[in-house]
Amino acid sequence: MKVAPISRFTINGYSMLPTLREGQDVLSFNWAYLGKKPKVGDIVVVKVNGKEMVKRIQKVDDRQIFVYGDNMDQSTDSRNFGPVSMDHVIGKLIYSSALPKHGNIIDCPQCGSDVLGIYGRKDAICTNCGFKLSCCGEP
């Protein structure tokens, strides 16, 4: 079982453009798949060959997933390393520090509604149920 429910990561590279940009901070809900199955379209943090990566789920097959970057031309993903075991899924993205032009891409882990993030802070709040997400007690 993963100890910390939420982890912070910084996007490194261009594989998730235009959805996520290099240098953007994101939060991962590490307990998202305890008792729940991942869905196609979820953005997840996976650990492959010792490296943490943010990718989108393209296919779910029993206890493994196939992940791809949104920028397929510049992504190292399941086309290169194959399926990812659920044991190597760190968590599901629930917040990004700067929202894309087309709106919020992150859903509330409690009710599935949009999460409103505040730029420059490591917390967010659900626009529907008020569920508050915060990272490691950071200000």
C-alpha positions as a LaTeX table, in Angstrom:
\begin{tabular}{lrrr}
\hline
Residue & $x$ (\AA) & $y$ (\AA) & $z$ (\AA) \\
\hline
Met1 & 0.00 & 0.00 & 0.00 \\
Lys2 & 1.22 & 3.46 & $-0.84$ \\
Val3 & 1.85 & 5.49 & 2.32 \\
Ala4 & 1.32 & 9.10 & 1.21 \\
Pro5 & $-2.10$ & 9.75 & $-0.37$ \\
Ile6 & $-0.86$ & 12.69 & $-2.47$ \\
Ser7 & 2.46 & 13.30 & $-4.20$ \\
Arg8 & 3.79 & 16.29 & $-6.16$ \\
Phe9 & 5.62 & 15.92 & $-9.46$ \\
Thr10 & 7.05 & 18.36 & $-11.97$ \\
Ile11 & 6.52 & 17.65 & $-15.66$ \\
Asn12 & 9.82 & 16.95 & $-17.42$ \\
Gly13 & 9.77 & 16.87 & $-21.21$ \\
Tyr14 & 7.23 & 17.42 & $-23.95$ \\
Ser15 & 5.41 & 14.09 & $-24.18$ \\
Met16 & 2.15 & 15.42 & $-22.70$ \\
Leu17 & 1.83 & 18.60 & $-24.79$ \\
Pro18 & $-0.56$ & 20.36 & $-25.21$ \\
Thr19 & $-2.24$ & 19.06 & $-22.04$ \\
Leu20 & 0.73 & 19.48 & $-19.69$ \\
Arg21 & 3.86 & 21.59 & $-20.21$ \\
Glu22 & 7.45 & 21.10 & $-19.08$ \\
Gly23 & 8.01 & 22.61 & $-15.62$ \\
Gln24 & 4.33 & 22.43 & $-14.66$ \\
Asp25 & 3.60 & 21.04 & $-11.17$ \\
Val26 & 0.99 & 18.32 & $-10.77$ \\
Leu27 & $-0.49$ & 16.38 & $-7.86$ \\
Ser28 & $-1.09$ & 12.65 & $-7.94$ \\
Phe29 & $-3.72$ & 10.89 & $-5.80$ \\
Asn30 & $-1.85$ & 7.69 & $-4.94$ \\
Trp31 & $-4.84$ & 5.79 & $-3.57$ \\
Ala32 & $-7.06$ & 6.43 & $-6.62$ \\
Tyr33 & $-7.07$ & 2.79 & $-7.73$ \\
Leu34 & $-7.47$ & 1.07 & $-4.37$ \\
Gly35 & $-10.63$ & $-0.94$ & $-5.03$ \\
Lys36 & $-11.26$ & 0.90 & $-8.31$ \\
Lys37 & $-10.20$ & 0.14 & $-11.86$ \\
Pro38 & $-8.39$ & 2.72 & $-13.97$ \\
Lys39 & $-10.26$ & 4.20 & $-16.92$ \\
Val40 & $-9.14$ & 4.93 & $-20.45$ \\
Gly41 & $-8.32$ & 8.64 & $-20.56$ \\
Asp42 & $-7.06$ & 8.91 & $-16.97$ \\
Ile43 & $-3.73$ & 10.73 & $-16.66$ \\
Val44 & $-1.43$ & 8.76 & $-14.37$ \\
Val45 & 2.06 & 8.75 & $-12.93$ \\
Val46 & 3.84 & 5.45 & $-13.63$ \\
Lys47 & 7.30 & 4.18 & $-12.73$ \\
Val48 & 9.05 & 2.36 & $-15.58$ \\
Asn49 & 12.70 & 1.29 & $-15.44$ \\
Gly50 & 13.19 & 3.43 & $-12.33$ \\
Lys51 & 11.84 & 6.59 & $-14.01$ \\
Glu52 & 8.59 & 8.33 & $-13.08$ \\
Met53 & 6.50 & 9.43 & $-16.06$ \\
Val54 & 3.15 & 11.15 & $-16.57$ \\
Lys55 & 1.06 & 9.53 & $-19.32$ \\
Arg56 & $-2.55$ & 8.98 & $-20.40$ \\
Ile57 & $-4.16$ & 5.53 & $-20.20$ \\
Gln58 & $-5.08$ & 4.22 & $-23.65$ \\
Lys59 & $-6.06$ & 0.65 & $-22.75$ \\
Val60 & $-6.81$ & $-1.31$ & $-19.58$ \\
Asp61 & $-6.12$ & $-5.04$ & $-19.67$ \\
Asp62 & $-6.64$ & $-7.04$ & $-16.46$ \\
Arg63 & $-3.82$ & $-5.94$ & $-14.06$ \\
Gln64 & $-1.92$ & $-3.82$ & $-16.56$ \\
Ile65 & $-2.42$ & $-0.64$ & $-18.55$ \\
Phe66 & $-1.10$ & 0.76 & $-21.81$ \\
Val67 & $-0.05$ & 4.41 & $-21.57$ \\
Tyr68 & 0.76 & 7.00 & $-24.22$ \\
Gly69 & 1.85 & 10.62 & $-24.20$ \\
Asp70 & $-0.54$ & 13.15 & $-25.73$ \\
Asn71 & 2.34 & 14.33 & $-27.95$ \\
Met72 & 2.85 & 10.95 & $-29.64$ \\
Asp73 & 5.81 & 12.17 & $-31.75$ \\
Gln74 & 7.90 & 12.99 & $-28.65$ \\
Ser75 & 6.72 & 10.36 & $-26.18$ \\
Thr76 & 8.40 & 7.28 & $-24.77$ \\
Asp77 & 5.44 & 5.14 & $-23.76$ \\
Ser78 & 3.87 & 1.67 & $-24.02$ \\
Arg79 & 4.78 & 1.59 & $-27.71$ \\
Asn80 & 8.40 & 1.42 & $-26.49$ \\
Phe81 & 8.28 & $-0.41$ & $-23.14$ \\
Gly82 & 5.01 & $-2.35$ & $-23.37$ \\
Pro83 & 2.20 & $-2.57$ & $-20.80$ \\
Val84 & 2.64 & $-1.22$ & $-17.27$ \\
Ser85 & 1.66 & $-3.40$ & $-14.29$ \\
Met86 & $-0.76$ & $-1.77$ & $-11.85$ \\
Asp87 & 1.98 & $-2.30$ & $-9.24$ \\
His88 & 3.97 & 0.38 & $-11.11$ \\
Val89 & 1.17 & 2.97 & $-11.18$ \\
Ile90 & 1.97 & 5.64 & $-8.59$ \\
Gly91 & $-1.34$ & 7.48 & $-8.88$ \\
Lys92 & $-3.87$ & 9.46 & $-10.88$ \\
Leu93 & $-3.37$ & 13.16 & $-11.59$ \\
Ile94 & $-5.84$ & 15.30 & $-9.68$ \\
Tyr95 & $-4.40$ & 18.80 & $-10.07$ \\
Ser96 & $-2.15$ & 20.84 & $-12.33$ \\
Ser97 & $-0.63$ & 24.20 & $-11.34$ \\
Ala98 & $-1.66$ & 26.06 & $-14.49$ \\
Leu99 & $-4.80$ & 25.14 & $-16.33$ \\
Pro100 & $-4.78$ & 24.68 & $-20.09$ \\
Lys101 & $-6.72$ & 27.12 & $-22.29$ \\
His102 & $-9.54$ & 24.63 & $-22.81$ \\
Gly103 & $-10.29$ & 24.30 & $-19.07$ \\
Asn104 & $-9.51$ & 22.00 & $-16.20$ \\
Ile105 & $-8.47$ & 18.46 & $-17.11$ \\
Ile106 & $-8.31$ & 17.14 & $-13.58$ \\
Asp107 & $-11.32$ & 15.53 & $-11.85$ \\
Cys108 & $-12.11$ & 15.35 & $-8.13$ \\
Pro109 & $-11.22$ & 11.91 & $-6.73$ \\
Gln110 & $-14.36$ & 12.04 & $-4.56$ \\
Cys111 & $-17.14$ & 13.08 & $-6.99$ \\
Gly112 & $-15.53$ & 13.40 & $-10.45$ \\
Ser113 & $-16.32$ & 17.12 & $-10.93$ \\
Asp114 & $-13.83$ & 19.79 & $-11.99$ \\
Val115 & $-11.09$ & 20.73 & $-9.53$ \\
Leu116 & $-10.26$ & 24.42 & $-9.24$ \\
Gly117 & $-6.55$ & 25.05 & $-8.77$ \\
Ile118 & $-4.91$ & 28.24 & $-7.65$ \\
Tyr119 & $-1.79$ & 29.10 & $-9.64$ \\
Gly120 & 1.38 & 29.12 & $-7.59$ \\
Arg121 & $-0.08$ & 27.06 & $-4.74$ \\
Lys122 & 0.02 & 23.34 & $-4.16$ \\
Asp123 & $-3.64$ & 22.94 & $-3.31$ \\
Ala124 & $-6.99$ & 22.83 & $-5.05$ \\
Ile125 & $-10.67$ & 22.50 & $-4.24$ \\
Cys126 & $-13.51$ & 20.68 & $-5.99$ \\
Thr127 & $-16.07$ & 23.04 & $-7.58$ \\
Asn128 & $-18.90$ & 20.62 & $-6.72$ \\
Cys129 & $-18.38$ & 18.89 & $-3.35$ \\
Gly130 & $-15.70$ & 21.13 & $-1.81$ \\
Phe131 & $-13.19$ & 18.28 & $-1.38$ \\
Lys132 & $-9.85$ & 20.00 & $-0.64$ \\
Leu133 & $-6.60$ & 18.65 & $-1.98$ \\
Ser134 & $-3.34$ & 19.80 & $-0.47$ \\
Cys135 & 0.22 & 18.62 & $-0.80$ \\
Cys136 & 2.38 & 17.64 & 2.16 \\
Gly137 & 1.42 & 20.66 & 4.29 \\
Glu138 & 3.22 & 23.03 & 1.92 \\
Pro139 & 2.04 & 26.66 & 2.15 \\
\hline
\end{tabular}
